[in-house]
Amino acid sequence: MSTDHFIVRVFLVAVSLIVATDAVGRDGPIRPFKDDLFSRQGVIESRDDGAFQIIDYIEERDINDRDEEPERRVKSPYVDTRVRRFQVNETLQLAGARLDVARVGPDENAAFTVIFIHGRGGDRRLGVNDLTFGGNFNRLKNLAVLNGGTYYAPSIKSFDPNGAADVAALIRHVFELSKGRPVILACASMGGFICQSVSRDKEAVRYLKGLVMMGGPPDPGFLTTPAARLKLPVYLAHGSADKVYAASDQIALYQKMAAKKYPVQFRLYNTGGHGTPIRMCDWRDILNFILTGR
């Protein structure tokens, strides 16, 4: 056995022990990882059997006390950087276009795949940064690897139909590599326009398991889309004080969906701003909801 393979096996065993003793969160197929730090969020208000929740968010606690250097470097207990051993940068040739991606986990036979779409000014580096956003991307990477999944963070060149076509090609690509296992598309901020375009792509939605929107633009016409006709689960997260996209518009969309008994979850971060959902979203909660539809 090579030294590298031995180290990888030691990492998996060590983290499995951590998982076995970690806090047990909501039921679902995704095993816990640092749930005591990420999943124990205070709920101010809960409606619709927990589908809609207002989450307690306090900047002093959730940024200043959580970060060693606010918004730049999280404190070490929130991360496990050994997962970087499973991370690569690659350029994929998809449908005649080149797409730069960061991949964490195997390129084939993933139990599930998560694709994260950044907002304006970002690229693939944002979605795999272990130390920013309170360590939340590091947790997502670890949750993917520990549960046999794969995580992709592509660099989006444009938030128009061309960018959406690149993402649609990536969705089909990973769906085929994983032999039809679940693919989840998560979009943050302006990346939400990619989610909106993909939800209207009759071909692309066939390969999707669900959608996640974090601080993104509302889509009043979502219920008429091919994605909605397939009842793809949708997870919405927003800051109540978001000055880019008003929370009230996203809440109105949730209410329309809930009235139709649509499989949707909403997390509203009280006093949170535009970037709060990326920092605060409970990825284990998200994955378990999308993968089970409840």
C-alpha positions as CSV (number, residue, x, y, z in Angstrom):
1,M,0.0,0.0,0.0
2,S,1.4,3.4,-0.9
3,T,2.0,6.1,1.7
4,D,-0.7,8.3,0.1
5,H,-3.3,5.5,0.2
6,F,-2.4,4.7,3.8
7,I,-2.8,8.4,4.8
8,V,-6.2,8.6,3.0
9,R,-7.4,5.5,4.8
10,V,-6.3,6.9,8.2
11,F,-8.1,10.1,7.4
12,L,-11.3,8.3,6.7
13,V,-11.1,6.1,9.8
14,A,-10.3,9.1,12.0
15,V,-13.2,11.2,10.7
16,S,-15.5,8.2,10.9
17,L,-14.8,8.1,14.6
18,I,-15.6,11.8,14.9
19,V,-18.8,11.2,13.0
20,A,-19.8,8.3,15.2
21,T,-19.5,10.5,18.3
22,D,-20.7,13.8,16.8
23,A,-24.1,15.3,17.6
24,V,-27.0,13.5,15.9
25,G,-29.0,15.9,13.7
26,R,-32.2,15.6,11.7
27,D,-33.0,12.1,10.3
28,G,-31.7,11.4,6.8
29,P,-29.1,9.6,4.8
30,I,-26.3,12.1,5.4
31,R,-24.2,11.3,8.5
32,P,-23.3,14.2,10.9
33,F,-20.1,16.2,10.6
34,K,-19.5,19.0,13.2
35,D,-23.3,19.2,13.9
36,D,-22.6,20.7,17.3
37,L,-21.1,23.8,15.5
38,F,-23.3,24.1,12.4
39,S,-26.6,22.4,13.0
40,R,-27.7,23.7,16.4
41,Q,-29.1,27.0,15.2
42,G,-31.8,28.7,17.3
43,V,-35.2,28.8,15.8
44,I,-37.2,32.0,16.5
45,E,-40.3,30.9,14.7
46,S,-41.4,27.8,12.9
47,R,-44.4,27.3,10.6
48,D,-45.8,24.7,8.3
49,D,-44.5,21.8,10.3
50,G,-41.0,23.2,10.2
51,A,-40.9,23.9,6.5
52,F,-40.6,27.7,7.2
53,Q,-38.2,28.7,10.0
54,I,-36.9,32.0,11.1
55,I,-33.3,31.4,12.4
56,D,-31.6,33.3,15.1
57,Y,-28.6,35.1,13.6
58,I,-26.4,37.6,15.5
59,E,-23.4,39.1,13.7
60,E,-21.3,39.4,16.9
61,R,-21.7,35.7,17.6
62,D,-21.9,34.2,14.1
63,I,-19.1,36.2,12.6
64,N,-16.9,37.9,15.2
65,D,-16.9,35.1,17.7
66,R,-16.8,32.4,15.0
67,D,-13.9,33.9,13.0
68,E,-10.3,34.3,14.0
69,E,-10.2,37.2,11.5
70,P,-13.8,38.3,10.8
71,E,-15.0,37.3,7.3
72,R,-11.5,36.2,6.3
73,R,-10.5,33.2,8.5
74,V,-12.7,31.0,10.6
75,K,-11.4,29.5,13.9
76,S,-9.8,26.1,13.5
77,P,-12.5,24.0,15.3
78,Y,-14.9,24.7,12.4
79,V,-12.8,23.1,9.7
80,D,-11.0,19.8,8.8
81,T,-8.7,20.6,6.0
82,R,-7.6,16.9,5.5
83,V,-10.4,16.8,2.9
84,R,-8.2,18.8,0.6
85,R,-6.5,15.5,-0.3
86,F,-9.6,14.7,-2.3
87,Q,-9.7,18.1,-4.1
88,V,-8.5,18.8,-7.6
89,N,-8.8,21.5,-10.2
90,E,-9.7,20.4,-13.7
91,T,-11.0,21.7,-17.0
92,L,-13.8,19.7,-18.5
93,Q,-14.7,19.7,-22.2
94,L,-18.5,19.7,-22.2
95,A,-20.8,20.1,-25.3
96,G,-18.0,21.9,-27.2
97,A,-17.2,24.3,-24.3
98,R,-14.4,24.3,-21.7
99,L,-15.4,24.6,-18.1
100,D,-13.0,25.1,-15.2
101,V,-14.1,23.3,-12.1
102,A,-12.9,22.4,-8.6
103,R,-13.9,18.8,-7.7
104,V,-13.9,17.3,-4.3
105,G,-14.5,13.6,-4.2
106,P,-14.4,10.8,-6.9
107,D,-15.1,11.6,-10.6
108,E,-17.2,8.4,-11.0
109,N,-19.8,6.5,-9.1
110,A,-20.6,9.3,-6.6
111,A,-23.5,8.5,-4.2
112,F,-24.7,12.0,-4.9
113,T,-23.3,15.2,-6.4
114,V,-23.6,18.8,-5.3
115,I,-22.9,21.6,-7.8
116,F,-22.4,25.1,-6.3
117,I,-22.8,28.2,-8.5
118,H,-21.2,31.3,-7.2
119,G,-22.4,34.9,-7.6
120,R,-20.9,37.9,-9.4
121,G,-17.2,38.3,-9.1
122,G,-16.6,34.7,-8.0
123,D,-15.0,31.7,-9.5
124,R,-14.3,28.1,-8.6
125,R,-12.0,29.1,-5.7
126,L,-14.9,30.6,-3.7
127,G,-16.8,27.4,-3.4
128,V,-13.8,25.4,-2.1
129,N,-12.4,28.0,0.3
130,D,-12.1,26.3,3.6
131,L,-11.6,29.3,5.8
132,T,-14.1,32.0,4.6
133,F,-17.9,32.0,5.2
134,G,-17.4,30.5,8.6
135,G,-16.0,27.3,7.3
136,N,-19.3,26.3,5.7
137,F,-17.8,25.2,2.4
138,N,-15.3,23.1,4.3
139,R,-18.2,21.4,6.0
140,L,-19.9,20.8,2.7
141,K,-16.8,19.2,1.3
142,N,-16.4,16.9,4.3
143,L,-20.1,15.9,4.2
144,A,-19.8,15.0,0.5
145,V,-16.6,12.9,0.9
146,L,-17.6,11.2,4.1
147,N,-20.9,10.1,2.6
148,G,-19.5,8.9,-0.7
149,G,-20.6,12.0,-2.7
150,T,-18.8,14.5,-4.9
151,Y,-18.8,18.3,-4.8
152,Y,-18.2,20.6,-7.8
153,A,-17.6,24.3,-7.8
154,P,-17.4,25.5,-11.4
155,S,-16.2,28.9,-12.6
156,I,-19.2,30.6,-14.3
157,K,-18.2,32.9,-17.2
158,S,-21.6,34.5,-17.5
159,F,-25.0,34.5,-15.9
160,D,-26.9,34.3,-19.2
161,P,-28.1,31.4,-21.4
162,N,-24.4,30.6,-22.3
163,G,-23.5,30.2,-18.6
164,A,-26.7,28.2,-18.0
165,A,-25.8,25.9,-20.9
166,D,-22.4,25.2,-19.4
167,V,-24.0,24.2,-16.1
168,A,-26.7,22.1,-17.8
169,A,-23.9,20.2,-19.6
170,L,-22.1,19.7,-16.3
171,I,-25.3,18.4,-14.7
172,R,-25.7,15.7,-17.4
173,H,-22.0,14.9,-17.3
174,V,-21.9,14.2,-13.5
175,F,-25.3,12.4,-13.7
176,E,-23.8,10.0,-16.3
177,L,-20.6,9.5,-14.3
178,S,-22.5,8.7,-11.2
179,K,-24.8,6.3,-13.1
180,G,-28.0,8.2,-12.5
181,R,-27.5,9.0,-8.8
182,P,-28.8,12.3,-7.3
183,V,-27.5,15.6,-8.6
184,I,-28.2,18.8,-6.6
185,L,-27.8,22.3,-8.0
186,A,-27.1,25.1,-5.4
187,C,-27.0,28.7,-6.5
188,A,-25.9,31.7,-4.5
189,S,-26.8,35.4,-5.1
190,M,-26.6,36.2,-8.8
191,G,-25.9,32.6,-9.5
192,G,-29.6,32.2,-8.9
193,F,-30.2,33.2,-12.5
194,I,-28.4,30.0,-13.5
195,C,-30.8,28.0,-11.3
196,Q,-33.8,29.8,-12.9
197,S,-32.5,29.0,-16.4
198,V,-31.8,25.4,-15.6
199,S,-35.3,25.0,-14.0
200,R,-36.7,25.9,-17.5
201,D,-34.5,23.4,-19.4
202,K,-36.7,20.3,-20.0
203,E,-33.6,18.2,-20.7
204,A,-31.5,19.4,-17.8
205,V,-34.1,19.0,-15.1
206,R,-34.4,15.3,-15.9
207,Y,-30.9,14.8,-14.4
208,L,-31.6,16.9,-11.2
209,K,-32.7,15.8,-7.8
210,G,-33.3,19.3,-6.3
211,L,-32.5,23.0,-6.2
212,V,-31.0,25.2,-3.5
213,M,-31.3,29.0,-3.6
214,M,-29.2,31.1,-1.2
215,G,-29.8,34.8,-1.2
216,G,-30.8,34.6,-4.8
217,P,-33.3,36.5,-7.0
218,P,-37.0,35.3,-6.6
219,D,-38.5,33.5,-9.5
220,P,-42.3,34.3,-9.5
221,G,-42.8,31.9,-12.4
222,F,-41.1,28.9,-10.9
223,L,-44.3,26.9,-10.5
224,T,-44.8,26.9,-14.3
225,T,-41.3,25.5,-15.0
226,P,-40.4,21.9,-16.0
227,A,-38.6,21.6,-12.7
228,A,-41.8,22.3,-10.8
229,R,-43.7,19.9,-12.9
230,L,-41.3,17.2,-11.8
231,K,-41.8,18.4,-8.1
232,L,-38.0,18.8,-7.6
233,P,-37.5,19.7,-3.9
234,V,-36.4,23.3,-3.4
235,Y,-34.5,24.7,-0.5
236,L,-34.7,28.5,-0.1
237,A,-32.5,30.5,2.3
238,H,-32.4,34.3,2.7
239,G,-31.3,37.1,5.1
240,S,-34.1,39.2,6.4
241,A,-32.1,42.4,5.8
242,D,-30.8,41.4,2.3
243,K,-30.5,44.7,0.4
244,V,-29.8,43.1,-3.0
245,Y,-32.8,40.8,-3.3
246,A,-35.7,41.6,-0.8
247,A,-36.6,38.7,1.5
248,S,-40.3,39.6,1.2
249,D,-40.2,38.6,-2.5
250,Q,-38.7,35.2,-1.7
251,I,-41.1,34.6,1.1
252,A,-44.0,35.4,-1.3
253,L,-42.6,32.7,-3.6
254,Y,-42.4,30.2,-0.7
255,Q,-46.0,30.9,0.2
256,K,-47.2,30.2,-3.3
257,M,-45.3,26.9,-3.3
258,A,-46.5,25.9,0.2
259,A,-50.1,26.6,-0.8
260,K,-49.6,24.1,-3.6
261,K,-48.2,21.5,-1.2
262,Y,-44.9,21.7,-3.1
263,P,-41.8,20.1,-1.4
264,V,-40.1,23.3,-0.3
265,Q,-38.1,24.5,2.8
266,F,-37.4,28.1,3.7
267,R,-34.8,29.4,6.2
268,L,-34.9,33.1,7.0
269,Y,-31.9,34.4,8.9
270,N,-33.1,37.1,11.2
271,T,-31.2,40.4,10.6
272,G,-28.9,38.6,8.1
273,G,-27.6,40.3,5.0
274,H,-27.0,39.2,1.4
275,G,-24.2,36.8,2.2
276,T,-25.6,35.3,5.4
277,P,-27.1,32.2,3.9
278,I,-23.8,31.1,2.4
279,R,-22.2,31.4,5.8
280,M,-25.1,30.0,7.9
281,C,-26.9,27.4,5.8
282,D,-26.9,24.0,7.5
283,W,-25.7,21.8,4.6
284,R,-26.6,18.5,6.3
285,D,-30.2,19.8,6.7
286,I,-30.2,20.8,3.0
287,L,-28.8,17.5,1.7
288,N,-31.1,15.4,3.8
289,F,-34.1,17.4,2.7
290,I,-33.3,17.3,-1.0
291,L,-32.4,13.6,-1.0
292,T,-35.5,12.6,0.9
293,G,-38.0,15.3,-0.3
294,R,-39.1,15.9,3.3
